[in-house]
Each structure stands twice: as structure tokens, then as C-alpha cells.
Amino acid sequence: MADLNGHVAIVTGSNHGIGAATARHLAQRGAAVLTTFLRVVDEPDPGIPQAYRDARRTDAEDVVAAIRDAGGRADAIEVDLANASSATTLFDRTENTFGPVDVLVHNATGWVADTGAVRRHGERRAPTRDGHGLGHRRSPAGRRAPIRPDPRRVTR
């Protein structure tokens, strides 16, 4: 396994699930880790498991505590990645706390129920609640297909 001593990582969406496991794994290998989270309160919805809704309401302090208890270096920050200034905030905080960032794991996501509606070619999904515009659409054959960004649109 790779030795990550001296490396600094940001792991977004790391208050639960895969993001939390990734943050702990990087720290076990020696990286200093900044965990990010955004507490989201979902309206009751039978399509969203209660355990998932509960996890989205939490901060990342349990993840940070587990990393520190194991001898690692970690910090957490709540940030809304839909805000254009959040990248600067994340990198400034990480660099001031641990040094230059050389690992970035973008695990944060939004969740929108698939309506099953078929869209005409060129139609785009509206942004999710957290502004990412990610999701799935139904292909003409009815299979799930990922939404691909418009290559003509450049975002910074």
C-alpha cells in the first residue's frame, strides 16, 4: 500500500459513507486530511432511505475524531460546493492547516429522484438541490444513462 506521509488531501462529502471511508483510508496511509460536509435536511420521501437522510444531517466530527484517535491529522469544514468561492475557502483552509494540497477526492453529490421521463436530445437536467446538475436520465431504450456535461460550456 502507498505511503502517503507528507501528503495533504481534501475529501469532499466525507461526513458519511464512501467519503468518510476514503478520508479514514487516506489518513491511515499517512495523509493529512481536510474533510468537508454540508448538512442537508431532506423532506420525508419514501424514495430516500431514512438512514441516508439521517447521515446527511451530520457533520464530520466523528470522522475527524476517528482519524485523530488513530494518530492521524484531520480537520473538517462545512461548505456548500455550489458556492463559487468554496474552492478558495477549502484550499486556503487546508493549506493554512496542513500545507499544500496534492490529493483531491471530490465525493460530494446531490441526489434527485429519477422521474423516468424521457428527454429530447439536447435537453438538460435542472441543477440538483445543491446546484451540481448531476444525475441520470432515461435513454430512449429506457436504460439509465449518465448526464454528460455540454463540452461547449466551460465552467471555472
N, C-alpha and C positions, 0 to 999 in steps of 0.2 A: 504494500500500500504506500502511496505517495506521502512523503514527509512535507507538511505544509508550514513548518516552523518559519516564522518571519513573513508569512503571507497574511494579507488582510482581505476579508471578504464582507460583502453586503449580501444578505439573503432577504429578498422581499417576500411578504406574505408568510412569515415564519413564526407566527404565533400558534400554529397547529398543523397537523397533517404532514405532508411531504416537505413543506418549507421548514418546519420545526426539526424534522429528522435530518434534513440537509444541513441545517445550521449546527446541530449537535455533531454530525459526522465530520464536517469541516473542522470544528473545534477539537474533536478527538485526534485529528491528524496534525494539530498544532496551529491552525489559523486563528487569528483574532477575528471575531465575527460581530458585525452590527446586524441585528435582527430588526425587521420592520413589520408593522402591522397597521391595520385600520379596523377599529371596532365597528362592526356593522350590525344593526338590529334589523333583522328581516321580519317582515309581516308574516303571520301564520300562513302557511302554504303547504298543502298536503304533498306537493311535489318536492319539497326540500326537507330532508330528514332533520328531525329535531336536534340530534347530536351535532350535525353540521352547523345549524343555526346557533346553537349554544357556543360552539368553538369560535365562530366568527365574532362573538361578542367579547372575547377575551383579549388581554394584552399579551405581551411576550415575556412577562417576568418569570414564569415557570421555566421557560426555555433558557433564559439567561441564568437563572439560579442553578439549573442542572449543569450547564456548561461551567460555571464558576465553581460549583461543588466538586467537579471532576478536575479542577486545576486549570481550566481554560480561561480565556479572556473574551468577554462578550458584553454588549450593551444593546439597548433596544430604544426605538423611537417610533412613535405613531405618526404616520404620514399618509396623506391622500395622494397617491400617484397620478391622479387625474389633474392635479395642480401642476402647472408647468414649472414652478420653482422648486418642486420637490426633489428633483435630481441634484440640484445645487445644495439643498439642505442636507441630503443624505451623504454626499461626498464630503462636504465641509465637516459635518459631524464626525464621520468616520476618520477622516484624515487628522482632525484635531485630537481624536481619542486614541487612535491606533497607528496612524501613518498612512502612506499612500495605498490606495486600493488597487489590488491586482486580480481580484476574483469578484465577479458579479453574477449572482443567480437570481434571475427575475422569475419568481414563482407566484407573485400576486396575480389574482384573477378576479373577474366578476362572474356572476352566474345569472343567466337568463334562461327561463324555460323555453324550450324549443316549441314553437307554435305548430310546427308541421306544415306551415303554409309554404307553398312553392312560390318562389320569387322569379320574376322575369330576369333574363340575362342583364347584368349591369346594375341591378338593384342592390343596395347595401343595407345591412342591418343597422338599426339605430344604436347609438352607444349604450352600453350597459349602465347600470346604476352608478358604477364607479368610473364611467367615461371611457372605457377601453375599446368598445366597439368590437369585441371579440365574441365569438360564439360559433354556432353551427347553422347550417341551412339544409334544407332538403334538396337533394339533386333531383333532376327530372325523373330519375328512376326510383326516387323515394329513399335512396341511401343518404346517410348523414355525410356531409362533406364540409371540411373546414372553410371558413370565410378567409379569403386571401385578400391582403391589402391591395389597393389600387396602385400599381407601380408608377403611375404618373403623379401620384401625390406624395410629396416628400415632407416629412414632419421632423422637426428638430426639438 
